Amino acid sequence: MRKYVNIIVLAVLLIFFGVYYFMKNVTWDEVLLKVGQYDEKITIMNTADIHGHIMFADNAWGQYTTENIYGVMGLPVVKYLYDKEKQSNPNTLIVDTGDMFHGTNEANVDEGQGIVEVANKMGYTAMIPGSNDFNFGIDRFMEIKDEIQFPMLSANLYMDEQRMFEPYKIVDIGGKRIAFIGLLTPQALRNFSGDQHQNISIKDPEQEVTAVLNEIKGQADAVILLSHLGDDTDVQLAEHVDGIDLILSGRRHNLYTNAVKVRNTYIAEAGAWTTHVGIANLYFKDGKLADISWMVKSIRDGGKADPDMAEIADKYHAVAMEQTKEVVGSSAIKLNGVRTQLRTQETNFANLLADAMREKAGAEIALLNGGGIRESIDEGEISLYQLNSALPFANSLIVVEMKGDPIYKAIERGLLAYPNGTNGAFLQVSGIKYVFDASKPAGERLVEVTYNGEPLAKDKLYKVAISDYLYNGGDNYEEFKDAEVLDTGELLMNVLADYLREKKVVNPQEDGRIEAINLRYGSGLFN
């Protein structure tokens, strides 16, 4: 009898695990496809905010949170996933939602040339420009646009009142016509120099996409928007505009494990840095789009890299390593560059950089947008390669003289989106301390700002170290435009490198210069 009981228990367990595996790995849409309820499946693979990551790395410190550390696959490994997906479903395309060419040491070699060469091996159907794709300058970006072997789309980016790129592309695949439309955030204008602003404009996304939808009406079986607006803006757009079936988001680096649906539009985002790829499956019945599913995939096996792409990546990596091999100092502690923490609270890495800026400028105060730091740095020796990785943007030190009142207003502006961990405008500081009330509504959160233990005087002039990014209105800051420029300096990366050379060993701590009170979520959002 016992023998039969054991067999029954084993059978039940096998059934349980079989059902579990089925539910975990097979969607209901796939079942309907297999039994003939759907006519066709078109698969769209999506990369987002690659930021020059062509090398495999075992973790992505600084991306997401300390509880969610993912491997950076690099584009050569992404190619393996794309080829595997095409083997499963020949009707598979791959698209990108911007910020591909800038952001790593490898990308800095020959101003993105290695990224271009690797991307050309991928087989992209289309991509859109991202706000940081212009960081090497508009002339270089237009060269990149001509060098890539796939179209770049943007319906709302204009030069001299003419569109700089095709607004859309319609692709025939699997007997269906899929339309791809591109949109770029108007905030990308801050990445252009002042003289280029005269010729370049980024028009209202909602108006431009509506015009394109009217133009292609009846020509496509599905409409996909490739967006570098930010998923928050994508939601607003979906609430106001009809006719978009799927929005593939970029810019915010958010990782959607499930798509959200706003009215009749699905919205999803594939994270950043190639930690994942997104896969959208479009199911058709009786010639019409019936459903859309979304998932993300990632592997942690650098050995799967496409060999041709890996050879190119390795070549540019070797050049980057040689150019940045100098060890400039060391840290006795890990420098915290976790994205969500830099954008919601004080971190020791931000304190270190802000202190270096203030000392270099001989200033009383330093202000730094949290989004300017992109990676953590481990305890131990620090090379230029590591500094370039953590501070990839070409932001320079600017020394200004300004009154205390706009400093109060700037800090308040940096708190508008709190506690959103994608808020790069959150200000890190040196020379001052500020306290904010997390329970208050946006625009009313700043409680106090102190300098040398006393309230910062609103009518007094202070010497302040900032970046050219903030001075030029990055992250929508208006408070610095009337400040008197006293001096301009080096790249922030070089400022920190010089500081490390001088100090030799640093041990930066969180010293309470930013304090949040009345937290709604316990002692800290992301600790």
Protein Blocks (a to p, Z undefined) as FASTA:
>chain_A
ZZmmmmmmmmmmmmmmmmmmmmmmmcfklmmmmnopafbdcdddddehklopabdcfbdg
hiacfklccddebjmlmmmmmmmmmmmmmpbcdddeejjlgoifklmggghmlmmmmmmm
nopabdcddfklmmnojklmmmmmmmpccdcddfkbceehiafbdfbdcddeehiacddd
ddddfklmmmpcfklmmmpccddfklmmmmmmmmmgokafbdcdddfebjklmmmmmmmp
ghiabdcdehjopacfbdcdehjaccddehjhhlaccddddddeehiafbdcdddddddd
fklpcfklmmmmmmmmmmmmmmmmpcfbdcfbdcdfbfklmmmpccfklmmmmmmmmmmn
opabdcddfklpcbdcdedjddfklmmmmmmcccdcddddddfklmmmmmmmmmmmpccf
klmkbccdehiacdddfkbcehilbfbdceehiacdfkbccdddddfklmnopghiaklm
mpccfbdcddfklmmmmmmmmnopacdddehlaccehianbjbfkZZ
